[in-house]
Amino acid sequence: MEVRQLPRGRHRLSREEVSASQRQRMLEAMALAVHEKGYTGTAVADVVAGAGVSRETFYQHFADKEACFLAAYEMAVDAMRQAMAGALAGRPADPLARLDRALRAYLDLLASEGAMARVFLVDVYAAGPRALQRRREVQDDFVAVIAGIFSAGTAGDRFACEALVAAISSMVTVRVAAGELDDLPRLRAPLVELARRLRLTAVERGARASA
């Protein structure tokens, strides 16, 4: 992730376009500052300096550091959603193939965007109760996506999807926190295999119950 500055001198951008560019730069600067210093170590001054804007401009867009961080978090969430939605377009029949595609998009994006990955998975836990609540909601949304892939219709199937998402989140977060981004894509195949085993277990349990 790199903060993109407006060109120096006169330009033909409207006031709205300038404002949107300033906001985007501040979100990117927040992600980069958090990546380098952590949430608690990041100050508004770091965001202002990184984005090349004034403190007045910052407070025109955000009430405080927390508000800016939450907006940066939403930027990361949107990027994740778009990547996974694109991967799932076309809906291949096999659920495991769909999961494989979704995980590839998810892990590749995190591996390529270290600052965004840290905001999304690590420092969100240090940003206060509002961030934690939003993180929980996003994780629930991820469970819903996995449940949709596997057509999970029972409480037990839904719980298996929640357990799979918890395993994915934990394994990915540990690696992002340690800066081991190159290891993320290697998790895809083992996680798909884990999902296959969970699915087979459910099938076998259902077969025994009907015997």
N, C-alpha and C positions, 0 to 999 in steps of 0.2 A: 504494500500500500504506500502510495506517495501522495503528498498534499499537492494539488494542482493549483498553481497561482494564476490569477488573471494576467494578461499581458500588460506590460508597463505602457504608460502614455494613454492616448485617447482610444476608445473602443466604441463599438456600436451596440453594445448590450443595453437592454432596457434596465430600469431600476429593479424590476422583479427578477431579471436574470442575474444581475449583480448580487442581489440579496440571496438568491438560491445558491449561487456559487460560494458566497461567504459562508453560508450555513453548511454546505457540503465540506468545505475546507476545514471548518471547525470540528465537524464530526470526525473527519480523517485525522486531524491533529490530535483530537482526544484519544482516538484508538492508538495512535503511535506513542503518545505520551504515557498512556497506561501500559502499553507493551514494554516501554523502557523503565518506568518508575513504579508501576502498580497503581491501583486506584487511589489508595491513601496517600501516596507520594506525589500524585499529580495535582497541580494547582491551576486555577484559571489562567494564571500568567503563562503556563506552559502551552495551553491551548491557543491563547492569543498570539504568542510568539510563533508557534508552529503554523498557524493559519495565515499569519501576516495581516491581522486585523487589529482594531483598537479594542480596549476593554468596553468602551461604549457600544461598539458593534456587537460584542459578545452578549452584553446584557439586553440588547434589543431582541436577540433571538432566544436567550435562555435565562431562566430565573437564577440559576446557580450551577455549580459544577455537576451536581447530581442530575439535574435536568438535561444537561448536555450529554452526560454519560448514558442516560436512559435513551436519548435519541440516537446515540451511536449504537447502542444495543439493538434498537429497532432496525437500524440500517443493516446490521449483521443478520438479524432474523429475516429480513426481506431477501437478502442475498441467498441465504440458505433455502428459503421457500422457492425462490425462482430456480435455483439449481436443481432441487429435487423434483419440482414440477416438470421441468424440461426433461429430466431423466426418465420420468414416468409417463411422458407423453407417448401415445401409441398403445399403452397397456398390453404388453406381452402376456400370454395366457398363464404362464407358470409363475406362481407367486415368488418363488426363490429367485427367478431371473429378474423379476421386478425389484425385489429387495437388493439384489446385486447391483443393479443400475443406480438405485437411489443411494446406496452406500458409496458407490464409486464417486458420484457427484458430490456428496457431502464431504467425504474424506479428502478428495482432491482439492476442493475449495479451501478447506481448513489448512491443508498443507501449503497452499500457495499464498495464503493471506494470514501470516502469523499474528499480526496486530489485531485483526478482526477476530481471529480464533481466541486470542487471550481475553478480549472483551466478552465474547460470547460464552466462554466456558469457565474462565478462571476468576477474573476480577469482578464479575457480576456478583459473586458471593461476598465481596467486601464492600459493596456499594449501598447497603442498607436494605430495609424491609421491602420497599417498593420494587427494587431490582430483584430481590429474592422471589417475590410474588409473581413478577413477570416471568422470571426464569421457570417457575413451576408451571405457569400457563403454557409456555412454549414447549416444555417437556410433555405436557399433556397433549398438545397438538401433534407432537412427534409420535406419541403413542397412537393417536387416532389415525395417522398416516400408515403406520405399520399394521394396525388392526384392519384398515381398509385393504391393504395389500393381501392379507391372509384371510379376508372375509371373516374376521373373528366375531362370532355371534353369541357366544356364551361368556359368562363371567370368568370361567376358567381360561378360555382362550384369550380374553382381554388381559387377564393377569399375566399370562405368558408373554404377551406383547409388551406389557409394562416392564416385566423382568428383562426382556431383551433390550429395550430402550435404556434401562438402568445400566446394563452391562456395557452397552455402547458408550453411553455418556461417561461412565467411570473410566473406561480404558482410554478413551480419547482425551479426557480432561487431564489425566496423569501425564500423558505424553506432551500435551500442549504446555502444561505448567513447567515441564522439564526442558522445553525447547526442542523436543525430539519430533519435529514436524515431518521429517522424511520418513518416519516410521508409520505415519498414519495410513497411507494407502495399503500397507502390508496387513492391516487389520481386516481388510474387506473379506478375503477368502475365509479366514477362521470364523468371522462373525456370521457369514452366510452358512457355514457348516453348523455353527451353534443353532441358528434358526432352523436348519433342517432337522437337527436332533430334537429340538423342542416340538416341532411339528409332528415328527414321527412318534414321539412319546404320546402326544395327544391322540393320534390315530390309533395307536396300540391300546391306550386306555379306553377309548371308545369301543374298540372291538371286544375287549374283555367284558365291558359292561353289558354289551348286547348278546354275549355268548350264553 
